[in-house]
Amino acid sequence: MYKLSRLLILIGIGMSVSACSVMLPSTKSPVSGVKVYAQGGPLDAQKAVDAYLITPSLVKQLAPSIPFARANPPLDQKIKAYQYRVGPGDVLNITVWDHPKLTTPAGAYRSAAESGSQVHANGTIFYPYVGSIHVSGLTVSQIRNKLTKRLANYISEPQIEVSVATYQSKKAYITGEVSRPGQQYLTNIPLTLLDAINHAGGLSEHADWHNVTLNSKGKDEKISVEALIQRGDLSQNRLLVDGDIVHVPRNDANKVFVIGEVAQPQMLKIMHYGMTLTEAITASGGIDKTWDNFSVAVCVFPEEV
């Protein structure tokens, strides 16, 4: 079925008089009886809108292709190679086996986050014997190797384990029409766009999931979450990095105006699950049965109108 977006549906357009004529791009025959107005005066319908006479052949022509899933090999490779790198604000938990005095102290009422070694603003931590050591930008494996080499001067064959107790240095943001907008900290588990939306409680009913924006490193990218979720198009998914902003806009601009010979002419808002032509006409009470000489046209407005 043909999904609608920013449309004007006219029922019984043959009744109009002295209206503008719009040429169909495929048939080269005019759809007469269509006059379109904008705020401040009439629009040039030839340039501002596309008007289509709804016929079985046009419905078939405009029918969307069969949905299909699509893989995303580049994303799979990024996820496979992903390693978290420590930054200022993170808290490390360091264990030196067989040397309890050097192990991060954790009392009965203290969590690892409270008793761990916090990475300072300059990217360093302080550790006994070793002193100040720079760890920002390193993985936990690199930090373990660095500490092992330094402690080897004081301990024979030290065995060290390093983990991140609290992740606070890197975050992504999700705003707009989700249940719980806000920041999400990046951890040792890769965070994708789909993960972020799910962690935020999913989309609200007013979300425009066709035009989600990802701002990454100063560049905006428009993403169709509808294709990702409904059709399994994984090419729309992204791996989020520090500072990324995901914005889910409202669907206020997605409207359909059903006018003419229907029971209840009205404006309908297209929710994120979409709307078909049949659904729009049915929601308006159906076509007036007393009108015996009608046709149906749809005016499609471009984004800038």
N, C-alpha and C positions, 0 to 999 in steps of 0.2 A: 504494500500500500504506500501511497505517496505521502511522506511526512511533510507537515506544514511549518512555515517559519516566516513571520512578518507578511501575512497575506491579507488581501481584501477579496472576499468571496461575494460575488454579486449573483443573486437569483432573480430570474426574470428580466435580464438586462435589455431584452428587446423592446421594453416599454419606454425607454428613455428617448428623448427627443433632442436633436441638435447637439449631440455630445461628440467628443473627440473620437477619432478612429485610430486604433492601434493595430499595426501589422504583425501578424504571427510570423516568427522567423522561419518556420518550416513550411507552412502552407502558402505564405505570401498573400493570404486573404485577410481582410481587416476584421477585427472584432469591434463592431460599432456599438454605440450606446454606452460607452464607458467614459466617465468624466471623473478625474481625480483632483482633489484639492489638498493643499498643504496649508499650514499656518501662514497667513500673510497673502494668500492668493492661490490661483490655480497653478498646477505643475504642467510642464511639457511632458505629456504621457509618453511621447515617442522616446524621450531620453531618460525619464525618471523611473518608469516602471515597465515591466514586461507583462502583457496581458495574454492569457491563454484561454481559448474556448475549450471547456472540458468535454472531451470525446473519448470513447473507448480506446482509440489508437493513441491519443496523447497520454492517457493514464498508463498504458502499456509502455510507452516511450520513457516516461518519467519514473517508472517503478525502479526502486533501488535494486542494486545487484544483491544476490544472495549473500548474507553475512558469512564471513569466514575468519578463522583464527589465523594469526600471523606470529611467527617467532621473532625474537630479538637477540640474535647472536652477539652483537656488540655489548648489549647490557649483560648478558650471561658472562661474558669475559671480564667485564668490570667487576661484577659481583664476586667472581672466582678469585680475582686478584686483589680484592679489597682487604686492606689492613688499617686498623685504627691507629692514628698517630696522636700521641699524648700532647696536651697543650696546657697553658696556664689555667688554674682552677680545678683541674683533675686531681683526684686523690688516689695515690698508689698504695697498694698493700704489698709489702716486701717480706719474704720469708727466707731466712738463712738456716738451712737444716743443721741440726746438732749444735746450733749456737743461739739459744733462746734469747740471750741478752741483745742480740743484733736484730732479732725478728721484731717487726712492727708490733708494739704492745697493744693488746686488746683485752681490757678487763671484762669482768662478768657483765657489766652494764654499759659497755662501750661498743659501738658498732665499728666495723672496719673503716667506714667513712670518717668517723670521729677520731680514730686513733692512727689513721694512715698518714703517709707523707704527701702533703699537698704541694702541687707544682706552683711555684711563685710566679709573679707577673713577669719576671725576667727569664722564665723558662727553666729554673733550676729547682732542685730539692737538696736538703741537707741530710747526709747519712753518716753515722758514726764511722770513724777512721778515714773514710773517703772524703768527708767534708762536702763542699758544694759541688754538685755535678749537674751539668746541663742535660735535660731530658726532653725538652719541648721539640716536637717534630719527629720523635723517634717512636718506633713500635715497642711493645713490651719485650719482644725478643732482643731488640737492639739494646734496650735499657739493661736487661739481664746480663748480656754479654759485657757491657760497659762496667757494670758493678762487679762482675766476676773478676775481671782483669784488675780492677782497683783493689778489691779485697784480698786478692791472691798475695799481695805484699804483706798481709797481716795474718791470713788464715790459710792453712794448707788445703788446697783443692776445695774451695768453697762451692757449695751447691745452693743455688739461689732460685727462688721462684718469684716472679713479679706479675701482678695483675692490677687492673684498674678497679678500685672500689667504688668510685663515683665519677660519672662522666658529666663534666660541666663546661668544657672549653669550646665545644663545637655544637651548633644548633641550626636547625632549619625552621622556617615559619610557615604556617598555613592559615590563611585568612579568608573571610567571606562566608559563603553559604555552606558551612559544615556545622555539625552539632557542637563541637568543642574547638573553636579556633584558638591558636596560640603557638608557642614555640615547642619544638620537639628536639631533644638532645640526641646527637649522633653517638652511637656506641660501637662496640666491636661487631655488632650485627648490622649489615648493610641496610640502609633505609631507602626504599624506593618511593616514587610518587604515590603508587597505589597503597603502600604501607602507611604513608603519612595520612592519607584520606581515611583509611580504616581506623588508625589510632585516634583520629579526630572525631570518631563517631559516625563517619559517613556523611553523605550529602544531605542537605535539607531539601524539602519539597520545592523550594523556590530556586534551587541551584540551576545554573545554565551549564550543564556538564559537557556541552559541545565546545565551549570556549574557555576552558581553564587555562590560566596563564602561569608559566614557570619563569621566574626571573633568576637566572643563574649567572654569576660573574658579570652583572650589568647588562645582560642580553635577555630580551623577552622571547618566549616561545609559546605559541598557542597549541594546546593539546586537547584532543577529544577523549574525555574520560568515558563518554558513552561508548565509543568504539572499543576502548580498553576493557570495560566491564561487561557490556552487553554482547560484544562480538569476539572477545578474546584476542583483540589486536594488541599484542605485547609490544609492537613497535612504538606505541604511544607511552609506554612506561619509561621512567628515567631513574637513574641513581642520584639521590640528593647529596649535595656536599655542603660544607659549612657556609652559611649565609644565604642559602637558597630561599626564595619566597614563592610559595604556591598560593595563588588567589583564585577562588571559585566565585565568579560573578553571579548576580541575580538574573533571573530570566524575564525581567520586566519588559525588555524590548521584544520578546517573542510573543507576539499577539496576532490573533486572527479576528478580523471584523466580518461578520456574516450579516449582510443587508439584503433587502429586496423581499421577494415573495416567500418568506419563511414565517413560521408562527411567532417566533421571538427574535427579531433582529438584535444582535448584541455583539459585544467584544468578548472574546475568549482568550484566556492566557494559556499558553502552551507550557505544561509542566515538563519536568525533565524526562518523563517517560514518553513524550511525544504525543502527536495527534494526527489522525488521518482526515482526509476530506470528508469521508462518511461520518466520522465522529463529530466533526465541527457542525455539519448540517443537522445531525440528529440532536446534538446538544441545544440547537436553536429551535427545536420543535418540529423539524422536518419541513419539507416544501409544502407550500399552501396548495391543497388539492383543488381549490376553486380556480387556480390559474392554469389555463389550458394551452398557453402558447409561451413557454418559457425556455430559457437556456441558462447555462451556468458558466461563469467566467471567473478566473482567479487572476488577480493582479499581484505580481511578486515585486516587492520593493527592495532595492539594493540597500546595503548597510548605511550609505551616507545620506539616504533620504530621510 
